[in-house]
C-alpha cells in the first residue's frame, strides 16, 4: 500500500522528515519497504500567457506568447482550446 505524505497531512500534523515518519510508522503500524521522493524538475516553471493567436497554417492550433520571468519569453504552440491571456501555465523549458 502506498501512503502520500500530503494525504497524511490532512489528518495529522507532520513535522518530521520522511525517514523519521517512516520509523514512526514502522514502530506503530506498518512495515515500510522504501521511501519515494518526487520533485518537479528545475526546467519546469510557471509562465504567464501574454498573447494568444490562432496558428496561420492550422485550424486547431494556437500560438501563445508566454512570459517565464527570469527564464525569458517563449512562443509556444498548443492545441489547448481553453488558453487565454493572463492565464498561468506550467512550461517545460528546453
C-alpha positions, 0 to 999 in steps of 0.5 A: 500500500502506498501512503502520500505524505500530503494525504497524511497531512490532512489528518495529522500534523507532520513535522518530521522528515520522511525517514523519521515518519517512516520509523514512526510508522514502522514502530506503530503500524506498518512495515515500510519497504522504501521511501519515494521522493518526487520533485518537479524538475528545475526546467519546469516553471510557471509562465504567464500567457501574454498573447494568444493567436490562432496558428496561420497554417492550422485550424486547431492550433494556437500560438501563445506568447508566454512570459517565464520571468527570469527564464525569458519569453517563449512562443509556444504552440498548443492545441489547448482550446481553453488558453487565454491571456493572463492565464498561468501555465506550467512550461517545460523549458528546453 
